Amino acid sequence: MTNTLIDWFAAAQAWLFQSVVQPLMFHAGFSEYLEDAFDGTEWFLIGVCELVVLFLILRPLEALIPVHSFSDRRARWIDFLYTVLYRLGAFSVFVFFLVDPLMAKATELLHLQGINPFNLENLLPGMSERPLLTFLLYLLVLDLCEYLYHRAQHSFGWLWGLHSLHHSQQNMNLWSDDRNHLLDGLIHDVVMALVALAIGVEPAQYVLLVSITRMLQSLQHANVRIHFGRLGDAIVVSPRFHRWHHAIGIGHESKGTGTLGGHNFGVLFAFWDVLFRSAYFGKTFEHTGVRDQLPTASRPARDYGRGFWSQQWLGLKRMVEFSRRQSR
């Protein structure tokens, strides 16, 4: 069955590349990039498969065991637009293949100086002969980096100004994982691509690592009443565990005082939060959003934008505003 699916996927990739992508590349004068375009075709099809699987599995679950009813269905469609952009636009992999030649050049210069670059597979003997173990090790290291980067997004004013767009969704749903400012996504993907290349991740491995991570993150953001129990939630990030990260006044603030910080920064594995003392194990399914979206007697509610372009513009304005506020 698995081999049949792989054969179907390979046939679809070959047909799409030969019938559509290759002629367009020749017509545009980009024939020297055909190899990269073939890899991009693979990623596009993976994104299509992800969208289909998410819609067939998570969408019925959201209807069957929802946390809340949607008060703004348009907001969900905007999230879906972000998902299409990020997953079919090969955002992460485009950055990876853009950074790859630069890293190759840097490696070449290091070799000339007699310096061998670091490779995670060289840590243990026989590691290269155990592809599954190597893959899991890469997944673990990259997820630790994801945790640290995510925590930085809640620690530095200018980064939070961008990342707060992701938290402003008060109708969190299965498409909300990709609700990110484009600059925020670019910085994140450059950092992760540099880390992946630095530890020796191959392009094919990176595509699979990113795909697995994205699918699980879609589950975490879904509007479903699902958790894995106290022990399970301490190991793998569940929808309930992650909802507390998005909870108003808890997930994005330090002890609800209005300062940057928060809880439950884990992307795949929750044990990073346990290890670094940032875990919060609530037993309810909280409302999501950012505290300043709620009006008070002293200030009106902050506008995060309803449309794609307004959200992007307001994110840049918050980045400047919060960076100035933190530098005072």
VONUDREN-476377 format. One record per atom (N, C-alpha, C): residue in one letter; y, z, x. Coordinates in steps of 0.2 Angstrom, whole numbers, padded with zeros to 4 digits, always signed. Each point is the difference from the previous one (the first is absolute). Example, Ala and Ser with C-alpha at 12.3 -4.5 7.8 and 13.67 -1.06 7.14 Angstrom:
VONUDREN-476377
a-0028+0039+0066 a+0006+0000-0004 a+0006+0000+0004 s+0005-0004-0002 s+0006+0001+0004 s+0005+0003-0004 
This chain:
VONUDREN-476377
m-0006+0000+0004 m+0006+0000-0004 m+0006+0000+0004 t+0000+0004+0005 t+0006+0001+0005 t+0001-0007+0004 n-0005-0002+0002 n+0000-0007+0004 n+0003-0005-0005 t-0002+0000-0006 t+0002-0005-0005 t+0007+0000-0001 l+0003+0006-0001 l+0007+0001-0001 l+0004-0002+0007 i-0003+0002+0005 i+0004-0002+0007 i+0000-0008+0000 d-0006-0003-0002 d+0000-0008+0000 d+0005-0003-0004 w+0001+0003-0006 w+0005-0002-0005 w+0007+0001+0002 f+0001+0005+0003 f+0007+0002+0003 f+0001-0005+0005 a-0004-0001+0005 a+0001-0005+0005 a+0001-0007-0002 a-0004-0002-0005 a+0001-0007-0003 a+0007+0000-0004 a+0002+0005-0003 a+0007+0000-0003 a+0005+0000+0005 q-0001+0003+0005 q+0006+0000+0006 q+0000-0007+0003 a-0006-0003+0001 a+0000-0007+0003 a+0004-0005-0004 w-0002+0001-0007 w+0003-0005-0005 w+0007+0001+0000 l+0003+0006-0001 l+0007+0001-0001 l+0004-0002+0007 f-0003+0001+0005 f+0003-0001+0007 f+0000-0008+0000 q-0005-0003-0001 q+0000-0008+0001 q+0003-0003-0005 s+0000+0002-0006 s+0004-0004-0006 s+0007+0002-0001 v+0002+0006+0002 v+0007+0002-0001 v+0004+0002+0006 v-0003+0005+0004 v+0004+0003+0005 v+0001-0005+0006 q-0006-0004+0002 q+0001-0004+0006 q+0004-0006-0001 p+0000-0003-0006 p+0005-0006-0001 p+0007+0002+0000 l+0001+0006-0003 l+0007+0003+0000 l+0003+0002+0007 m-0005+0002+0004 m+0002+0002+0007 m+0002-0006+0004 f-0004-0006-0001 f+0001-0006+0004 f+0007-0003-0003 h+0001+0000-0006 h+0006-0002-0003 h+0006+0003+0002 a-0001+0007+0001 a+0006+0004+0002 a+0001+0000+0008 g-0005-0003+0004 g+0001-0001+0007 g-0002+0007+0003 f-0005+0003-0003 f-0002+0007+0003 f-0008-0001+0002 s-0002-0006+0002 s-0007+0000+0002 s-0002+0004+0005 e+0004+0002+0005 e-0002+0005+0005 e-0002+0007-0002 y+0002+0001-0007 y-0002+0007-0002 y-0006+0000-0005 l-0004-0006+0000 l-0005-0001-0005 l-0005+0006+0001 e-0002+0003+0006 e-0005+0005+0000 e+0003+0006-0003 d+0006+0002+0001 d+0003+0006-0003 d+0000-0001-0008 a+0002-0007-0002 a+0000-0001-0007 a-0007+0001-0003 f-0005-0002+0003 f-0007+0001-0002 f-0002+0007-0001 d+0003+0005+0004 d-0001+0007+0000 d+0004+0002-0006 g+0006-0003-0001 g+0004+0002-0006 g-0003-0002-0007 t-0004-0005+0000 t-0003-0002-0006 t-0005+0005-0002 e-0004+0002+0005 e-0005+0006-0001 e+0003+0006-0003 w+0006+0002+0003 w+0003+0006-0002 w+0003-0001-0008 f+0002-0006-0001 f+0003-0002-0007 f-0006+0001-0005 l-0006-0002+0002 l-0006+0000-0005 l-0002+0007+0000 i+0000+0004+0005 i-0001+0007+0000 i+0004+0004-0005 g+0007-0002+0000 g+0005+0003-0004 g-0002-0002-0008 v-0002-0006-0001 v-0002-0002-0007 v-0006+0004-0002 c-0005+0001+0004 c-0006+0004-0002 c+0002+0007-0001 e+0005+0003+0004 e+0002+0006-0001 e+0003+0001-0007 l+0005-0005-0002 l+0003+0001-0006 l-0005-0001-0006 v-0005-0004+0000 v-0005-0001-0005 v-0004+0007-0001 v-0002+0002+0006 v-0004+0007+0000 v+0004+0005-0003 l+0006+0001+0002 l+0004+0005-0003 l+0001+0000-0007 f+0002-0006-0002 f+0001-0001-0008 f-0006+0001-0004 l-0006-0002+0003 l-0006+0001-0004 l-0003+0007+0000 i+0002+0004+0005 i-0003+0007+0001 i+0005+0005-0002 l+0006+0000+0003 l+0005+0005-0001 l+0004-0001-0006 r+0001-0006-0002 r+0004-0001-0006 r-0004+0003-0006 p-0006-0001-0001 p-0004+0003-0006 p+0000+0008+0001 l+0000+0002+0006 l+0000+0008+0001 l+0006+0003-0002 e+0006-0004+0001 e+0006+0003-0002 e+0001+0000-0007 a-0003-0005-0004 a+0000+0000-0007 a-0005+0006-0003 l-0005+0001+0004 l-0005+0005-0003 l+0001+0007+0002 i+0003+0002+0006 i+0001+0007+0001 i+0007+0000+0004 p+0006-0002-0004 p+0006+0001+0003 p+0003+0007+0001 v+0004+0000+0004 v+0004+0007+0001 v+0006+0000-0005 h+0003-0005-0001 h+0006-0001-0005 h+0000-0007-0002 s+0004+0000-0006 s+0002-0007-0003 s+0006-0002+0004 f+0001-0007+0000 f+0006-0003+0004 f+0006+0001-0004 s+0005+0002+0003 s+0007+0000-0003 s+0004-0006+0001 d-0002-0004+0006 d+0003-0006+0002 d-0005-0005+0002 r-0002-0004-0004 r-0005-0005+0002 r+0003-0005+0005 r+0006-0001+0000 r+0003-0005+0004 r-0001+0002+0007 a+0001+0007+0001 a-0001+0003+0007 a-0007-0002+0003 r-0005+0000-0004 r-0007-0002+0002 r+0000-0007+0002 w+0003-0005-0003 w+0000-0007+0001 w+0004-0001+0007 i+0005+0004+0001 i+0004+0000+0007 i-0005+0002+0005 d-0004+0005-0001 d-0005+0002+0005 d-0005-0005+0001 f-0002-0004-0005 f-0005-0005+0001 f+0003-0006+0004 l+0007-0001-0001 l+0003-0005+0005 l+0000+0002+0007 y+0001+0006+0001 y-0001+0003+0007 y-0007-0001+0003 t-0005+0001-0004 t-0007+0000+0002 t-0001-0008+0002 v+0002-0004-0005 v-0001-0007+0002 v+0003-0002+0006 l+0006+0002+0001 l+0004-0002+0006 l-0004+0003+0007 y-0002+0006-0001 y-0003+0003+0006 y-0007-0003+0002 r-0004+0000-0006 r-0007-0002+0001 r-0001-0007+0001 l+0004-0005-0004 l-0001-0007+0001 l+0004-0003+0005 g+0005+0004+0002 g+0005-0002+0005 g-0002+0001+0007 a-0006+0003+0001 a-0003+0002+0007 a+0005+0004+0004 f+0004+0004-0003 f+0005+0004+0003 f-0002+0003+0007 s-0005+0005-0001 s-0003+0004+0005 s-0003-0005+0006 v-0004-0005-0002 v-0004-0004+0005 v+0005-0005+0003 f+0006-0002-0004 f+0005-0004+0004 f+0003+0004+0005 v+0001+0006-0001 v+0003+0004+0006 v-0005+0001+0005 f-0006+0001-0001 f-0005+0001+0005 f+0000-0006+0004 f-0001-0006-0003 f+0000-0006+0004 f+0006-0002+0004 l+0006+0003-0003 l+0006-0001+0004 l+0001+0004+0006 v-0003+0006-0001 v+0000+0005+0006 v-0005-0001+0005 d-0006-0003-0002 d-0006-0002+0004 d+0002-0003+0007 p+0004-0006-0001 p+0002-0004+0006 p+0004+0004+0005 l+0004+0004-0003 l+0005+0005+0005 l-0005+0005+0003 m-0004+0003-0003 m-0005+0005+0003 m-0004-0004+0005 a-0002-0006-0001 a-0004-0004+0005 a+0004-0001+0006 k+0006-0002-0001 k+0004-0001+0006 k+0001+0007+0004 a+0001+0005-0004 a+0001+0007+0004 a-0006+0002+0003 t-0006-0002-0003 t-0007+0002+0004 t+0000-0004+0006 e+0002-0007+0000 e-0001-0004+0006 e+0005+0003+0005 l+0006+0002-0001 l+0004+0003+0005 l-0003+0006+0003 l-0003+0004-0004 l-0003+0006+0002 l-0006-0001+0005 h-0004-0005-0002 h-0005-0002+0004 h+0002-0002+0007 l+0006-0004+0000 l+0003-0002+0007 l+0002+0006+0004 q+0002+0005-0003 q+0001+0007+0003 q-0006+0004+0002 g-0006-0002-0002 g-0006+0004+0001 g-0001+0005-0005 i+0003-0001-0006 i+0000+0006-0005 i-0004-0003-0006 n-0006+0003-0001 n-0004-0002-0006 n+0002+0003-0006 p+0001-0004-0006 p+0003+0003-0006 p-0006+0005-0003 f+0002+0005-0004 f-0004+0004-0003 f-0004-0003-0006 n-0007+0001+0000 n-0004-0002-0006 n-0004+0005-0002 l+0000+0001-0007 l-0003+0006-0003 l-0008-0001+0001 e-0003-0006+0001 e-0007-0001+0000 e-0002+0003+0007 n+0004+0000+0005 n-0002+0002+0007 n-0001+0008+0001 l+0002+0003-0006 l+0000+0008+0001 l-0007+0002+0000 l-0005-0003-0003 l-0007+0002-0001 l-0004-0005+0003 p-0005+0001+0004 p-0005-0005+0002 p-0004-0003-0006 g-0001-0007+0000 g-0003-0003-0005 g+0003-0001-0007 m+0007+0002+0000 m+0004-0001-0006 m+0000-0007-0003 s+0001-0005+0005 s+0001-0007-0002 s-0007-0002-0004 e-0005+0003+0002 e-0007-0002-0003 e-0001+0003-0007 r+0005+0004-0002 r-0001+0004-0007 r+0006-0002-0004 p+0000-0006-0003 p+0006-0002-0004 p+0002+0004-0005 l-0004+0003-0004 l+0001+0004-0006 l+0004+0007+0003 l-0003+0003+0005 l+0003+0006+0003 l+0007-0002+0002 t+0001-0006+0004 t+0006-0002+0002 t+0005-0001-0005 f-0002-0003-0006 f+0004-0001-0005 f+0003+0007-0003 l-0005+0004-0001 l+0002+0007-0003 l+0005+0004+0004 l-0001-0001+0007 l+0004+0003+0005 l+0007-0003-0001 y+0001-0006+0000 y+0006-0004-0001 y+0003+0003-0007 l-0003+0000-0005 l+0002+0002-0007 l+0003+0007+0001 l-0003+0005+0003 l+0002+0007+0001 l+0006+0000+0004 v+0001-0003+0006 v+0006+0000+0004 v+0006-0003-0004 l-0001-0006-0003 l+0005-0003-0004 l+0002+0004-0006 d-0004+0004-0003 d+0002+0004-0006 d+0004+0006+0003 l-0002+0003+0006 l+0004+0005+0003 l+0007-0002+0001 c+0001-0007+0003 c+0006-0002+0001 c+0004-0002-0007 e-0004-0002-0005 e+0003+0000-0007 e+0003+0006-0002 y-0004+0006+0001 y+0003+0006-0002 y+0006+0002+0003 l+0000-0001+0007 l+0006+0002+0004 l+0006-0004-0002 y-0001-0007-0001 y+0006-0004-0002 y+0002+0002-0007 h-0005+0001-0005 h+0002+0002-0006 h+0004+0007+0000 r-0002+0004+0004 r+0004+0007+0000 r+0007-0001+0003 a+0001-0005+0005 a+0006-0002+0003 a+0005-0003-0006 q-0003-0004-0005 q+0004-0002-0005 q+0003+0005-0004 h-0003+0006+0000 h+0002+0006-0004 h+0004+0005+0004 s+0001-0002+0007 s+0004+0004+0004 s+0007-0002+0003 f+0000-0007+0000 f+0007-0003+0003 f+0003-0003-0006 g+0007+0002-0001 g+0004-0003-0005 g+0000-0007-0002 w+0001-0004+0006 w+0000-0007-0001 w-0006-0003-0003 l-0006+0003+0003 l-0007-0003-0002 l-0001+0002-0008 w+0002+0006-0001 w-0001+0003-0007 w+0004-0004-0005 g+0006-0002+0002 g+0005-0005-0004 g-0004-0006-0002 l-0004-0003+0004 l-0004-0006-0002 l-0006+0002-0004 h-0004+0005+0003 h-0006+0002-0003 h+0000+0003-0007 s+0006+0003-0001 s+0001+0003-0007 s+0000-0005-0006 l+0000-0006+0002 l-0001-0005-0006 l-0007+0000-0002 h-0005+0001+0005 h-0007+0001-0002 h-0001+0006-0005 h+0004+0005+0001 h-0001+0007-0003 h+0004-0001-0007 s+0004-0004-0001 s+0004+0000-0006 s-0003-0003-0006 q-0006-0002+0001 q-0004-0002-0006 q-0003+0006-0004 q+0003+0000-0006 q-0002+0006-0005 q-0005-0002-0004 n-0002-0007+0000 n-0006-0002-0004 n-0005-0003+0005 m-0003+0005+0005 m-0004-0002+0005 m-0006-0003-0003 n-0002-0006+0004 n-0006-0004-0003 n-0004-0003+0006 l-0005-0004-0002 l-0004-0002+0006 l+0003-0005+0004 w+0006-0003-0002 w+0004-0005+0004 w+0005+0004+0004 s+0001+0006+0000 s+0006+0004+0003 s-0001+0001+0007 d-0006-0001+0003 d-0001+0001+0007 d+0005-0005+0004 d+0001-0006-0003 d+0004-0005+0004 d+0007+0000-0002 r+0002+0005-0004 r+0007+0000-0002 r+0004+0003+0006 n+0002-0004+0005 n+0003+0002+0006 n+0006-0004+0002 h+0005+0002+0003 h+0005-0004+0002 h-0002-0004+0006 l+0002-0007+0000 l-0002-0004+0004 l+0001+0002+0008 l+0006+0003+0001 l+0001+0002+0007 l-0005+0006+0002 d-0001+0004-0005 d-0005+0006+0001 d-0007-0003+0001 g-0002-0005-0003 g-0006-0003+0001 g-0001-0004+0006 l+0006-0003+0002 l+0000-0003+0007 l-0001+0005+0006 i+0004+0005-0001 i+0000+0005+0006 i-0007+0003+0000 h-0003+0002-0006 h-0007+0003+0000 h-0005-0005+0003 d+0000-0006-0002 d-0005-0005+0002 d+0001-0002+0008 v+0006+0000+0002 v+0001-0001+0008 v-0003+0006+0004 v+0001+0006-0003 v-0002+0006+0004 v-0008+0000-0001 m-0003-0001-0005 m-0007+0000-0001 m-0004-0006+0004 a+0004-0006+0000 a-0003-0005+0004 a+0000+0001+0007 l+0005+0004+0003 l+0001+0001+0007 l-0006+0005+0002 v-0001+0005-0005 v-0005+0005+0001 v-0007-0003+0000 a-0001-0004-0005 a-0007-0004+0000 a-0001-0004+0006 l+0005-0004+0002 l-0001-0004+0006 l-0001+0004+0007 a+0004+0006+0000 a-0001+0004+0006 a-0006+0003+0001 i-0004+0002-0006 i-0007+0003+0001 i-0005-0005+0000 g+0001-0007-0001 g-0005-0005+0001 g-0003-0003-0006 v+0004+0001-0006 v-0003-0002-0006 v+0001-0008+0000 e-0006-0003-0002 e+0000-0008+0000 e+0003-0002-0007 p+0003-0006+0000 p+0003-0003-0007 p-0005+0001-0006 a-0006-0002+0001 a-0005+0000-0006 a-0001+0008-0002 q+0000+0004+0005 q-0001+0007-0002 q+0007+0003-0004 y+0005-0002+0003 y+0007+0002-0003 y+0000-0002-0007 v-0002-0006-0002 v+0001-0003-0007 v-0005+0005-0004 l-0006+0001+0002 l-0004+0004-0004 l+0003+0008-0001 l+0002+0002+0006 l+0003+0007+0000 l+0006+0001-0005 v+0004-0005+0000 v+0006+0000-0005 v-0002-0001-0007 s-0005-0005-0001 s-0003-0001-0007 s-0003+0007-0003 i-0004+0003+0004 i-0003+0006-0002 i+0005+0005-0002 t+0005+0001+0004 t+0005+0005+0000 t+0004-0001-0007 r+0002-0007-0001 r+0004-0002-0006 r-0004+0002-0006 m-0006-0002+0000 m-0004+0001-0007 m+0000+0007-0001 l-0001+0005+0004 l-0001+0007-0001 l+0007+0003-0002 q+0005-0003+0003 q+0007+0002-0002 q+0002-0002-0007 s-0003-0005-0002 s+0002-0002-0007 s-0004+0005-0005 l-0006+0002+0002 l-0003+0005-0004 l+0004+0007+0000 q+0003+0001+0005 q+0004+0007+0001 q+0006+0000-0005 h+0003-0006+0000 h+0006-0001-0004 h-0001-0001-0008 a-0007-0001-0001 a-0001-0002-0007 a+0001+0005-0005 n+0002-0002-0006 n+0001+0005-0006 n-0006+0002-0003 v-0004+0004+0004 v-0007+0002-0002 v-0001+0008+0001 r-0003+0003-0004 r-0002+0007+0001 r-0006+0001+0004 i+0000-0001+0006 i-0005+0000+0005 i+0001+0004+0006 h-0005+0004+0001 h+0001+0004+0007 h-0008+0001+0002 f+0000+0002+0006 f-0007+0001+0004 f-0002+0007+0001 g+0003+0005-0004 g-0002+0007+0001 g+0004+0003+0006 r+0000+0006+0001 r+0004+0003+0005 r-0003-0002+0007 l-0006+0000+0001 l-0003-0003+0006 l+0002-0007+0002 g-0002-0004-0005 g+0001-0007+0000 g+0008-0002+0001 d+0004+0004-0003 d+0007-0002+0001 d+0003+0002+0006 a-0004+0005+0004 a+0002+0002+0006 a-0002-0005+0006 i-0004-0005-0002 i-0003-0004+0004 i+0003-0007-0001 v+0000-0003-0006 v+0003-0006-0002 v+0005+0000-0005 v+0005-0003+0001 v+0006+0000-0004 v-0002-0003-0007 s+0001+0004-0005 s-0002-0002-0007 s+0007-0001-0004 p-0001-0003-0006 p+0006-0001-0004 p+0004+0006-0002 r-0004+0006-0001 r+0004+0006-0002 r+0003+0003+0007 f-0003+0000+0005 f+0003+0002+0007 f+0006-0004+0001 h+0000-0006+0000 h+0005-0005+0001 h+0006+0001-0005 r-0002+0001-0006 r+0005+0001-0005 r+0005+0006+0001 w-0003+0005+0003 w+0004+0006+0003 w+0005-0002+0005 h-0002-0005+0004 h+0005-0003+0005 h+0006-0003-0003 h-0001-0003-0006 h+0005-0003-0004 h+0003+0004-0005 a-0002+0007-0001 a+0003+0004-0005 a+0007+0002+0002 i+0004+0000-0006 i+0007+0001+0001 i+0001+0007+0003 g+0004+0001+0005 g+0002+0006+0003 g-0005+0004+0004 i-0006-0004+0001 i-0005+0003+0004 i-0003-0004+0006 g-0002-0006-0003 g-0003-0005+0005 g+0005-0003+0005 h+0006+0000-0001 h+0005-0003+0004 h+0005+0005+0003 e+0000+0006-0001 e+0004+0005+0002 e-0003+0006+0003 s+0003+0003+0004 s-0002+0006+0004 s+0000+0006-0005 k-0005+0003-0003 k+0000+0006-0004 k+0005-0001-0006 g+0001-0006-0002 g+0004-0001-0006 g+0008+0002+0001 t+0002+0000+0007 t+0007+0002+0001 t+0004-0006+0001 g-0002-0006-0001 g+0004-0006+0000 g+0001-0002+0007 t-0003+0003+0005 t+0000-0003+0007 t-0006-0004+0001 l+0000-0005+0005 l-0005-0005+0001 l-0007+0004+0002 g-0005-0003-0002 g-0007+0003+0002 g-0005-0002-0005 g-0004+0005-0003 g-0005-0001-0005 g-0007+0001+0002 h-0004-0002-0004 h-0007+0001+0001 h-0005-0006-0001 n-0006+0000+0002 n-0005-0005-0001 n+0002-0007+0002 f+0001+0000+0007 f+0002-0006+0003 f-0006-0005+0002 g-0006+0003-0001 g-0006-0004+0002 g+0000-0007-0004 v-0002-0005+0004 v-0001-0007-0003 v-0007-0001-0003 l-0005+0001+0005 l-0007-0001-0003 l-0003+0007+0001 f+0001+0004+0005 f-0004+0006+0001 f+0005+0006-0001 a-0002+0005-0004 a+0004+0005-0002 a+0000+0006+0005 f-0006+0000+0005 f-0001+0005+0004 f+0006+0000+0006 w+0004-0005+0000 w+0006+0000+0005 w+0005+0005-0003 d+0001+0000-0007 d+0004+0005-0003 d-0002+0007+0001 v-0007+0001-0001 v-0003+0007+0001 v+0001+0002+0008 l-0001-0005+0004 l+0001+0002+0007 l+0007+0002+0002 f+0005-0004-0002 f+0007+0001+0002 f+0004+0004-0006 r-0004+0003-0004 r+0003+0005-0005 r+0005-0003-0004 s-0001-0006-0003 s+0004-0003-0005 s-0003-0001-0006 a-0006+0002-0001 a-0004-0001-0006 a+0002+0005-0006 y+0000-0003-0006 y+0002+0004-0006 y-0006-0002-0005 f-0004+0004-0003 f-0005-0001-0004 f+0002+0002-0007 g+0004-0004-0004 g+0001+0002-0007 g-0006-0002-0004 k+0000+0003-0006 k-0006-0002-0004 k+0003-0003-0007 t+0006-0002+0000 t+0003-0004-0005 t+0002-0007+0002 f+0002-0004-0005 f+0002-0007+0002 f+0007+0000-0002 e+0005+0000+0005 e+0007+0001-0001 e+0004-0006-0001 h+0006+0000-0003 h+0004-0005+0000 h+0003-0002+0006 t+0001-0007+0001 t+0002-0002+0007 t+0007-0003+0000 g+0003+0000+0006 g+0007-0002+0000 g+0003+0004+0006 v+0007-0001+0000 v+0004+0003+0005 v+0005+0005-0003 r+0001+0006+0002 r+0004+0005-0003 r+0007-0003-0002 d+0003-0004+0004 d+0007-0002-0002 d+0000-0006-0005 q-0006-0002-0003 q+0000-0004-0006 q+0001+0004-0006 l+0000+0006+0000 l+0001+0005-0005 l+0007+0002+0000 p+0005-0001-0005 p+0007+0002+0000 p+0000+0008+0000 t+0005+0002+0003 t+0002+0007-0001 t+0007+0001-0002 a+0003+0006-0001 a+0006+0002-0002 a+0005-0003+0005 s-0002+0000+0007 s+0005-0002+0005 s+0000-0007+0002 r-0005-0004-0002 r-0001-0007+0002 r-0004-0004-0005 p+0001-0006+0000 p-0004-0005-0005 p-0006-0001+0004 a-0005-0003-0004 a-0006-0003+0003 a+0001-0006+0005 r-0003+0000+0005 r+0000-0005+0005 r-0003-0006-0002 d+0003-0006+0000 d-0003-0006-0002 d-0004-0003+0006 y-0006-0002-0001 y-0004-0003+0005 y-0002-0007-0001 g+0003-0003-0006 g+0000-0007-0001 g-0006-0001-0005 r+0001-0005-0004 r-0006-0002-0005 r-0003-0006+0002 g+0004-0005+0004 g-0003-0006+0002 g-0001+0000+0007 f-0004-0005+0003 f-0002+0000+0007 f+0006+0000+0004 w+0005-0005-0001 w+0005+0000+0005 w+0005+0006+0000 s+0001+0002-0006 s+0004+0006+0000 s-0003+0006+0003 q-0007+0001+0000 q-0003+0005+0003 q+0000-0001+0008 q+0000-0006+0002 q+0001-0002+0007 q+0007+0002+0003 w+0005-0002-0004 w+0007+0002+0002 w+0001+0007+0000 l-0002+0004-0005 l+0001+0007-0001 l-0003+0004+0006 g-0006-0003+0002 g-0004+0003+0005 g+0004+0000+0007 l+0003-0006+0001 l+0004+0000+0006 l+0006+0004+0000 k+0003+0001-0006 k+0006+0005-0001 k-0002+0007+0001 r-0006+0002-0002 r-0003+0007+0001 r-0001+0001+0007 m-0003-0005+0004 m-0002+0000+0007 m+0007+0002+0004 v+0005-0003-0002 v+0007+0001+0004 v+0002+0007-0002 e+0000+0002-0007 e+0003+0006-0002 e-0004+0006+0003 f-0007+0000-0001 f-0004+0005+0003 f+0000+0001+0007 s+0001-0005+0004 s+0001+0000+0007 s+0006+0003+0002 r+0006-0001-0003 r+0006+0003+0001 r+0000+0008-0002 r-0004+0001-0006 r+0000+0007-0002 r-0004+0004+0005 q-0005-0002+0003 q-0004+0003+0004 q+0003+0001+0007 s+0004-0004+0002 s+0004+0000+0007 s+0005+0005+0000 r+0002+0002-0006 r+0006+0005+0000 r-0002+0007+0002 
